[in-house]
């Protein structure tokens, strides 16, 4: 299966698009601060899924999925900071958090399936 067919990649990619749309509305003073940080962390999620899926071993794939999960948690923190700094409202935060939770559940399910001895990794 190609990475672009993975539902978790699709959801993570959509999260990137939503983060970019949201962050582009932040104050210009945050261009090299929170805007840059949240965009980089968001991009890292699907990028790690792609890179991991292209690796030769399940162990390597899992390592990149763990990195994707870590980047996703960074995004969640940056969203919380954006809310508390009043760059986004509570409703937008809730919407973005819901998307993060969905990607997190899907990443965890993929990790669990790859750790199962029955599931071979096919790049």
C-alpha positions, -999 to +999 in steps of 0.1 A: +000+000+000+013+034-009+015+060+018-010+083+001-036+055+005-032+055+043-062+071+060-040+083+088-018+101+063-049+117+047-061+130+081-026+142+090-023+160+057-057+177+062-045+187+097-015+204+080-038+223+057-060+234+086-030+245+107-016+266+079-050+283+073-053+290+111-017+301+117-017+325+087-042+345+107-019+349+138-004+383+144+026+391+122+048+394+153+044+356+156+057+348+121+090+335+135+076+322+167+044+303+172+035+303+135+067+288+124+067+262+153+031+250+148+036+247+110+068+228+113+053+204+139+022+198+118+042+192+086+063+167+105+033+144+113+025+133+077+062+136+066+072+110+092+044+087+082+057+090+046+093+085+055+086+056+078+064+038+054+092+039+028+117+022+051+128-014+048+119-027+082+089-025+106+113-014+133+123+017+113+086+023+103+076+023+139+104+047+149+091+072+124+055+067+136+066+074+171+082+106+158+050+115+141+031+110+173+056+132+192+052+160+166+014+157+169+017+163+206+037+194+199+009+206+176-015+200+204+005+221+228+010+249+203-028+250+197-033+253+235-008+281+236-025+298+207-059+296+225-044+309+257-027+338+239-061+345+223-049+339+187-077+313+183-110+311+201-122+281+221-144+268+193-115+267+168-093+251+195-119+224+201-122+218+163-084+215+159-081+193+190-107+170+177-087+166+145-055+159+165-073+133+186-085+115+155-050+115+140-036+103+173-061+074+175-052+064+140-015+066+146-018+045+177-039+019+158-013+017+130+015+013+156-004-014+174-010-033+141+026-031+131+037-044+165+015-074+160+036-104+150+010-113+123+014-081+104+043-080+079+055-046+067+052-041+030+069-009+018 
